[in-house]
Amino acid sequence: MGSGKAKARRCAMNARDPHIGNPDAPPFVFVIDADASVRESFEVLILSAGWRARTCGSAREFLEHSRARVPSCLVVNPWLPDIDGLDLQQRVAADRDELPIVFVAEYGDVPTAVRAMKAGAVDFLTKPFHEGPLVAAISDAIERSRAALKHVAQLQDLSERHARLTPREREVMALVTAGRLNKQMAADLGISEITVKAHRGRMMRKMRAHSLAPLVDMAARLGVRATIATVPPSRACQEGVDRHLCPLDLG
């Protein structure tokens, strides 16, 4: 039997893995089962299907390690010696929602299976079973994980673009996606319509939005909401915003 360190190496992700964070990376399949022979048989099956495998002897051993952040899934016995499989499912859903679960039980238990499926499990298989259904369930789980990671990556990219906007450009984006016209935004922000158009153009380029429709979609995904409040025109001049475009103060 291997040492505890050897077990940890089997279960852990390599922190230097160049695929970390890549939705198109080769998938990982994690297996949790107290029976070493079961883990070994699953590992052989997983490797033969072309996926990478990590095996753990307990739920705690699995939870000690960082999230995979590559397409992955968890194949787990619902009756583990340390943590109940359904409790583990709740922890994974809260902390690693990009990691779908396939349960493989030694015997049928309808109430447990129903609870697991209602909580989002990809499948609940009972022994004995053919390899085909398990491979199909793992494949489905990996595709769900890949889609979740792509969504996270896209949202992160949008967030980074939005973070590069100036405060004024963010205001303009919020107002544009709320349906405000240039003239209305000028009144809302206390700046000239020409200045609004300049901010709008820069904002569209930074967000890589070629038209209003994709910009509205971006705003919805980012949770951008407009707070419309009128600003006296003189305030923009006082703040030094395009001073040459501010109306002359003849008073």
BALOBA-1460 file (C-alpha; in Angstrom, 3 decimals):
// residues 251
<rec num="1" residu="m" x="0.000" y="0.000" z="0.000"/>
<rec num="2" residu="g" x="1.311" y="3.484" z="-0.868"/>
<rec num="3" residu="s" x="2.022" y="6.209" z="1.617"/>
<rec num="4" residu="g" x="-0.297" y="9.110" z="2.441"/>
<rec num="5" residu="k" x="1.848" y="11.360" z="0.272"/>
<rec num="6" residu="a" x="1.443" y="8.993" z="-2.651"/>
<rec num="7" residu="k" x="-2.326" y="9.080" z="-2.176"/>
<rec num="8" residu="a" x="-2.269" y="12.874" z="-2.155"/>
<rec num="9" residu="r" x="-0.285" y="12.908" z="-5.393"/>
<rec num="10" residu="r" x="-2.845" y="10.624" z="-7.004"/>
<rec num="11" residu="c" x="-5.718" y="12.878" z="-5.976"/>
<rec num="12" residu="a" x="-4.143" y="16.320" z="-6.370"/>
<rec num="13" residu="m" x="-4.075" y="18.494" z="-9.463"/>
<rec num="14" residu="n" x="-0.679" y="19.718" z="-10.568"/>
<rec num="15" residu="a" x="-0.599" y="23.434" z="-9.702"/>
<rec num="16" residu="r" x="1.772" y="24.002" z="-12.638"/>
<rec num="17" residu="d" x="-0.504" y="22.279" z="-15.139"/>
<rec num="18" residu="p" x="-0.461" y="24.592" z="-18.215"/>
<rec num="19" residu="h" x="-4.081" y="23.681" z="-18.952"/>
<rec num="20" residu="i" x="-5.452" y="25.223" z="-15.735"/>
<rec num="21" residu="g" x="-8.362" y="27.542" z="-16.568"/>
<rec num="22" residu="n" x="-8.616" y="26.331" z="-20.175"/>
<rec num="23" residu="p" x="-12.083" y="25.013" z="-21.152"/>
<rec num="24" residu="d" x="-10.495" y="23.138" z="-24.063"/>
<rec num="25" residu="a" x="-7.919" y="21.344" z="-21.886"/>
<rec num="26" residu="p" x="-7.836" y="17.537" z="-21.670"/>
<rec num="27" residu="p" x="-10.483" y="16.544" z="-19.117"/>
<rec num="28" residu="f" x="-9.905" y="15.154" z="-15.648"/>
<rec num="29" residu="v" x="-12.136" y="12.549" z="-14.031"/>
<rec num="30" residu="f" x="-11.927" y="12.346" z="-10.233"/>
<rec num="31" residu="v" x="-12.894" y="9.106" z="-8.530"/>
<rec num="32" residu="i" x="-13.708" y="8.787" z="-4.832"/>
<rec num="33" residu="d" x="-14.111" y="5.307" z="-3.387"/>
<rec num="34" residu="a" x="-12.775" y="3.687" z="-0.240"/>
<rec num="35" residu="d" x="-12.059" y="0.437" z="-2.114"/>
<rec num="36" residu="a" x="-8.641" y="0.572" z="-3.792"/>
<rec num="37" residu="s" x="-9.579" y="-2.132" z="-6.317"/>
<rec num="38" residu="v" x="-12.630" y="-0.109" z="-7.396"/>
<rec num="39" residu="r" x="-10.489" y="3.000" z="-7.819"/>
<rec num="40" residu="e" x="-7.993" y="1.087" z="-9.916"/>
<rec num="41" residu="s" x="-10.655" y="-0.400" z="-12.189"/>
<rec num="42" residu="f" x="-12.249" y="3.004" z="-12.720"/>
<rec num="43" residu="e" x="-8.843" y="4.518" z="-13.446"/>
<rec num="44" residu="v" x="-8.156" y="1.924" z="-16.157"/>
<rec num="45" residu="l" x="-11.553" y="2.600" z="-17.738"/>
<rec num="46" residu="i" x="-11.098" y="6.375" z="-17.626"/>
<rec num="47" residu="l" x="-7.628" y="6.269" z="-19.153"/>
<rec num="48" residu="s" x="-8.787" y="3.892" z="-21.889"/>
<rec num="49" residu="a" x="-11.518" y="6.397" z="-22.786"/>
<rec num="50" residu="g" x="-8.867" y="9.072" z="-23.341"/>
<rec num="51" residu="w" x="-9.381" y="11.127" z="-20.196"/>
<rec num="52" residu="r" x="-7.002" y="11.900" z="-17.339"/>
<rec num="53" residu="a" x="-7.754" y="10.310" z="-13.966"/>
<rec num="54" residu="r" x="-7.283" y="11.226" z="-10.317"/>
<rec num="55" residu="t" x="-8.367" y="8.842" z="-7.564"/>
<rec num="56" residu="c" x="-9.065" y="9.549" z="-3.900"/>
<rec num="57" residu="g" x="-9.787" y="7.169" z="-1.032"/>
<rec num="58" residu="s" x="-12.063" y="9.575" z="0.838"/>
<rec num="59" residu="a" x="-14.115" y="12.727" z="0.427"/>
<rec num="60" residu="r" x="-11.846" y="14.690" z="2.765"/>
<rec num="61" residu="e" x="-8.810" y="13.715" z="0.712"/>
<rec num="62" residu="f" x="-10.546" y="15.122" z="-2.350"/>
<rec num="63" residu="l" x="-11.682" y="18.338" z="-0.634"/>
<rec num="64" residu="e" x="-8.162" y="19.093" z="0.598"/>
<rec num="65" residu="h" x="-7.067" y="19.908" z="-2.927"/>
<rec num="66" residu="s" x="-7.770" y="22.921" z="-5.099"/>
<rec num="67" residu="r" x="-10.372" y="23.124" z="-7.821"/>
<rec num="68" residu="a" x="-9.384" y="21.598" z="-11.146"/>
<rec num="69" residu="r" x="-10.464" y="24.555" z="-13.339"/>
<rec num="70" residu="v" x="-10.326" y="22.298" z="-16.380"/>
<rec num="71" residu="p" x="-13.194" y="20.240" z="-17.829"/>
<rec num="72" residu="s" x="-13.764" y="17.590" z="-15.198"/>
<rec num="73" residu="c" x="-16.271" y="15.500" z="-13.310"/>
<rec num="74" residu="l" x="-16.505" y="13.492" z="-10.130"/>
<rec num="75" residu="v" x="-17.366" y="9.785" z="-10.001"/>
<rec num="76" residu="v" x="-18.238" y="8.971" z="-6.417"/>
<rec num="77" residu="n" x="-19.686" y="6.251" z="-4.250"/>
<rec num="78" residu="p" x="-22.676" y="7.779" z="-2.397"/>
<rec num="79" residu="w" x="-21.771" y="5.873" z="0.758"/>
<rec num="80" residu="l" x="-18.325" y="6.987" z="1.832"/>
<rec num="81" residu="p" x="-16.803" y="6.279" z="5.254"/>
<rec num="82" residu="d" x="-16.104" y="9.913" z="6.160"/>
<rec num="83" residu="i" x="-18.663" y="12.149" z="4.441"/>
<rec num="84" residu="d" x="-22.046" y="11.157" z="3.063"/>
<rec num="85" residu="g" x="-22.104" y="11.360" z="-0.729"/>
<rec num="86" residu="l" x="-25.117" y="13.685" z="-0.780"/>
<rec num="87" residu="d" x="-23.423" y="16.003" z="1.719"/>
<rec num="88" residu="l" x="-20.357" y="16.003" z="-0.506"/>
<rec num="89" residu="q" x="-22.586" y="16.866" z="-3.447"/>
<rec num="90" residu="q" x="-23.829" y="19.953" z="-1.597"/>
<rec num="91" residu="r" x="-20.274" y="21.067" z="-0.827"/>
<rec num="92" residu="v" x="-19.193" y="20.597" z="-4.429"/>
<rec num="93" residu="a" x="-22.233" y="22.520" z="-5.702"/>
<rec num="94" residu="a" x="-21.401" y="25.421" z="-3.378"/>
<rec num="95" residu="d" x="-17.674" y="25.596" z="-4.093"/>
<rec num="96" residu="r" x="-17.043" y="23.810" z="-7.395"/>
<rec num="97" residu="d" x="-20.186" y="24.219" z="-9.438"/>
<rec num="98" residu="e" x="-18.273" y="23.487" z="-12.656"/>
<rec num="99" residu="l" x="-17.712" y="19.901" z="-11.395"/>
<rec num="100" residu="p" x="-20.689" y="17.641" z="-12.265"/>
<rec num="101" residu="i" x="-21.148" y="14.422" z="-10.300"/>
<rec num="102" residu="v" x="-21.855" y="10.854" z="-11.385"/>
<rec num="103" residu="f" x="-22.827" y="8.545" z="-8.524"/>
<rec num="104" residu="v" x="-21.945" y="4.868" z="-8.698"/>
<rec num="105" residu="a" x="-23.603" y="2.842" z="-5.931"/>
<rec num="106" residu="e" x="-23.109" y="-0.743" z="-4.858"/>
<rec num="107" residu="y" x="-26.856" y="-1.242" z="-4.561"/>
<rec num="108" residu="g" x="-30.038" y="0.546" z="-5.508"/>
<rec num="109" residu="d" x="-31.564" y="3.066" z="-3.141"/>
<rec num="110" residu="v" x="-34.437" y="4.926" z="-4.772"/>
<rec num="111" residu="p" x="-34.782" y="7.778" z="-2.216"/>
<rec num="112" residu="t" x="-31.027" y="8.474" z="-2.353"/>
<rec num="113" residu="a" x="-31.007" y="8.347" z="-6.139"/>
<rec num="114" residu="v" x="-33.956" y="10.731" z="-6.355"/>
<rec num="115" residu="r" x="-32.321" y="13.203" z="-3.979"/>
<rec num="116" residu="a" x="-29.055" y="13.037" z="-5.895"/>
<rec num="117" residu="m" x="-30.704" y="13.628" z="-9.278"/>
<rec num="118" residu="k" x="-32.848" y="16.481" z="-7.940"/>
<rec num="119" residu="a" x="-29.668" y="18.089" z="-6.576"/>
<rec num="120" residu="g" x="-28.127" y="18.033" z="-10.053"/>
<rec num="121" residu="a" x="-26.275" y="14.723" z="-10.398"/>
<rec num="122" residu="v" x="-25.658" y="13.711" z="-14.004"/>
<rec num="123" residu="d" x="-26.541" y="10.080" z="-13.299"/>
<rec num="124" residu="f" x="-26.953" y="7.565" z="-10.495"/>
<rec num="125" residu="l" x="-25.720" y="4.127" z="-11.544"/>
<rec num="126" residu="t" x="-25.904" y="0.926" z="-9.537"/>
<rec num="127" residu="k" x="-23.709" y="-2.146" z="-9.763"/>
<rec num="128" residu="p" x="-23.452" y="-4.294" z="-11.711"/>
<rec num="129" residu="f" x="-23.478" y="-2.103" z="-14.806"/>
<rec num="130" residu="h" x="-21.923" y="-2.130" z="-18.265"/>
<rec num="131" residu="e" x="-19.079" y="0.250" z="-19.049"/>
<rec num="132" residu="g" x="-21.131" y="1.984" z="-21.758"/>
<rec num="133" residu="p" x="-23.582" y="3.820" z="-19.468"/>
<rec num="134" residu="l" x="-20.761" y="4.971" z="-17.169"/>
<rec num="135" residu="v" x="-18.642" y="6.257" z="-20.060"/>
<rec num="136" residu="a" x="-21.708" y="8.028" z="-21.488"/>
<rec num="137" residu="a" x="-22.488" y="9.633" z="-18.118"/>
<rec num="138" residu="i" x="-18.888" y="10.786" z="-17.671"/>
<rec num="139" residu="s" x="-18.846" y="12.193" z="-21.208"/>
<rec num="140" residu="d" x="-22.066" y="14.117" z="-20.530"/>
<rec num="141" residu="a" x="-20.650" y="15.437" z="-17.255"/>
<rec num="142" residu="i" x="-17.436" y="16.596" z="-18.918"/>
<rec num="143" residu="e" x="-19.378" y="18.503" z="-21.578"/>
<rec num="144" residu="r" x="-21.417" y="20.216" z="-18.856"/>
<rec num="145" residu="s" x="-18.193" y="21.150" z="-17.085"/>
<rec num="146" residu="r" x="-16.680" y="22.462" z="-20.318"/>
<rec num="147" residu="a" x="-19.741" y="24.639" z="-20.962"/>
<rec num="148" residu="a" x="-19.633" y="26.004" z="-17.392"/>
<rec num="149" residu="l" x="-15.940" y="26.866" z="-17.684"/>
<rec num="150" residu="k" x="-16.487" y="28.602" z="-21.027"/>
<rec num="151" residu="h" x="-19.250" y="30.667" z="-19.447"/>
<rec num="152" residu="v" x="-16.928" y="31.659" z="-16.580"/>
<rec num="153" residu="a" x="-14.114" y="32.523" z="-19.006"/>
<rec num="154" residu="q" x="-16.400" y="34.650" z="-21.159"/>
<rec num="155" residu="l" x="-17.783" y="36.473" z="-18.130"/>
<rec num="156" residu="q" x="-14.256" y="37.123" z="-16.836"/>
<rec num="157" residu="d" x="-13.264" y="38.547" z="-20.222"/>
<rec num="158" residu="l" x="-16.311" y="40.826" z="-20.205"/>
<rec num="159" residu="s" x="-15.532" y="41.944" z="-16.660"/>
<rec num="160" residu="e" x="-11.962" y="42.811" z="-17.644"/>
<rec num="161" residu="r" x="-13.178" y="44.873" z="-20.614"/>
<rec num="162" residu="h" x="-15.680" y="46.672" z="-18.399"/>
<rec num="163" residu="a" x="-12.970" y="47.372" z="-15.810"/>
<rec num="164" residu="r" x="-10.909" y="49.159" z="-18.488"/>
<rec num="165" residu="l" x="-13.687" y="51.695" z="-19.065"/>
<rec num="166" residu="t" x="-13.423" y="55.108" z="-17.469"/>
<rec num="167" residu="p" x="-16.090" y="56.011" z="-14.894"/>
<rec num="168" residu="r" x="-17.804" y="58.205" z="-17.479"/>
<rec num="169" residu="e" x="-17.724" y="55.447" z="-20.109"/>
<rec num="170" residu="r" x="-19.356" y="53.079" z="-17.611"/>
<rec num="171" residu="e" x="-22.107" y="55.616" z="-17.021"/>
<rec num="172" residu="v" x="-22.634" y="55.955" z="-20.762"/>
<rec num="173" residu="m" x="-22.752" y="52.175" z="-21.198"/>
<rec num="174" residu="a" x="-25.373" y="51.843" z="-18.473"/>
<rec num="175" residu="l" x="-27.496" y="54.595" z="-20.000"/>
<rec num="176" residu="v" x="-27.131" y="53.335" z="-23.583"/>
<rec num="177" residu="t" x="-28.220" y="49.845" z="-22.604"/>
<rec num="178" residu="a" x="-31.145" y="51.314" z="-20.662"/>
<rec num="179" residu="g" x="-32.404" y="52.783" z="-23.938"/>
<rec num="180" residu="r" x="-31.417" y="56.422" z="-23.458"/>
<rec num="181" residu="l" x="-30.737" y="58.540" z="-26.533"/>
<rec num="182" residu="n" x="-27.603" y="60.669" z="-26.907"/>
<rec num="183" residu="k" x="-29.546" y="63.868" z="-26.190"/>
<rec num="184" residu="q" x="-31.089" y="62.326" z="-23.073"/>
<rec num="185" residu="m" x="-27.712" y="61.079" z="-21.846"/>
<rec num="186" residu="a" x="-26.245" y="64.540" z="-22.333"/>
<rec num="187" residu="a" x="-28.961" y="65.930" z="-20.067"/>
<rec num="188" residu="d" x="-28.560" y="63.065" z="-17.570"/>
<rec num="189" residu="l" x="-24.805" y="63.563" z="-17.277"/>
<rec num="190" residu="g" x="-24.613" y="67.312" z="-17.682"/>
<rec num="191" residu="i" x="-22.311" y="67.181" z="-20.724"/>
<rec num="192" residu="s" x="-22.720" y="68.018" z="-24.392"/>
<rec num="193" residu="e" x="-24.159" y="65.583" z="-26.917"/>
<rec num="194" residu="i" x="-20.865" y="65.641" z="-28.845"/>
<rec num="195" residu="t" x="-19.048" y="64.543" z="-25.688"/>
<rec num="196" residu="v" x="-21.584" y="61.763" z="-25.160"/>
<rec num="197" residu="k" x="-20.914" y="60.491" z="-28.687"/>
<rec num="198" residu="a" x="-17.164" y="60.521" z="-28.049"/>
<rec num="199" residu="h" x="-17.523" y="58.551" z="-24.807"/>
<rec num="200" residu="r" x="-19.976" y="56.178" z="-26.483"/>
<rec num="201" residu="g" x="-17.585" y="55.467" z="-29.357"/>
<rec num="202" residu="r" x="-14.666" y="54.737" z="-27.046"/>
<rec num="203" residu="m" x="-16.837" y="52.573" z="-24.822"/>
<rec num="204" residu="m" x="-18.098" y="50.507" z="-27.777"/>
<rec num="205" residu="r" x="-14.545" y="49.912" z="-28.996"/>
<rec num="206" residu="k" x="-13.267" y="48.879" z="-25.562"/>
<rec num="207" residu="m" x="-16.197" y="46.515" z="-25.048"/>
<rec num="208" residu="r" x="-15.765" y="45.192" z="-28.609"/>
<rec num="209" residu="a" x="-19.439" y="45.719" z="-29.284"/>
<rec num="210" residu="h" x="-20.235" y="46.283" z="-32.965"/>
<rec num="211" residu="s" x="-23.847" y="47.253" z="-32.331"/>
<rec num="212" residu="l" x="-26.343" y="47.924" z="-29.567"/>
<rec num="213" residu="a" x="-27.742" y="44.373" z="-29.370"/>
<rec num="214" residu="p" x="-24.506" y="42.656" z="-28.222"/>
<rec num="215" residu="l" x="-23.801" y="45.558" z="-25.861"/>
<rec num="216" residu="v" x="-27.199" y="45.038" z="-24.205"/>
<rec num="217" residu="d" x="-26.386" y="41.340" z="-23.834"/>
<rec num="218" residu="m" x="-23.011" y="42.203" z="-22.259"/>
<rec num="219" residu="a" x="-24.649" y="44.597" z="-19.816"/>
<rec num="220" residu="a" x="-27.196" y="41.972" z="-18.810"/>
<rec num="221" residu="r" x="-24.475" y="39.386" z="-18.189"/>
<rec num="222" residu="l" x="-22.436" y="41.875" z="-16.152"/>
<rec num="223" residu="g" x="-25.441" y="43.084" z="-14.186"/>
<rec num="224" residu="v" x="-24.964" y="46.669" z="-15.383"/>
<rec num="225" residu="r" x="-27.927" y="48.875" z="-14.434"/>
<rec num="226" residu="a" x="-28.417" y="52.570" z="-15.055"/>
<rec num="227" residu="t" x="-29.207" y="54.992" z="-12.261"/>
<rec num="228" residu="i" x="-30.614" y="57.965" z="-14.096"/>
<rec num="229" residu="a" x="-30.193" y="61.296" z="-12.378"/>
<rec num="230" residu="t" x="-29.848" y="64.662" z="-14.021"/>
<rec num="231" residu="v" x="-26.626" y="66.614" z="-13.500"/>
<rec num="232" residu="p" x="-26.365" y="70.392" z="-13.933"/>
<rec num="233" residu="p" x="-24.323" y="71.240" z="-17.082"/>
<rec num="234" residu="s" x="-21.954" y="73.370" z="-15.010"/>
<rec num="235" residu="r" x="-20.831" y="70.327" z="-13.005"/>
<rec num="236" residu="a" x="-19.176" y="68.745" z="-16.033"/>
<rec num="237" residu="c" x="-17.191" y="71.926" z="-16.595"/>
<rec num="238" residu="q" x="-16.200" y="72.100" z="-12.929"/>
<rec num="239" residu="e" x="-14.949" y="68.498" z="-13.123"/>
<rec num="240" residu="g" x="-12.809" y="69.382" z="-16.151"/>
<rec num="241" residu="v" x="-14.688" y="67.081" z="-18.558"/>
<rec num="242" residu="d" x="-14.109" y="68.322" z="-22.105"/>
<rec num="243" residu="r" x="-14.045" y="71.920" z="-20.926"/>
<rec num="244" residu="h" x="-13.872" y="73.224" z="-24.487"/>
<rec num="245" residu="l" x="-17.280" y="71.653" z="-25.194"/>
<rec num="246" residu="c" x="-19.018" y="73.143" z="-22.138"/>
<rec num="247" residu="p" x="-21.401" y="76.039" z="-22.711"/>
<rec num="248" residu="l" x="-19.987" y="79.454" z="-21.943"/>
<rec num="249" residu="d" x="-20.900" y="80.833" z="-18.580"/>
<rec num="250" residu="l" x="-22.119" y="84.347" z="-19.436"/>
<rec num="251" residu="g" x="-23.408" y="85.096" z="-15.990"/>
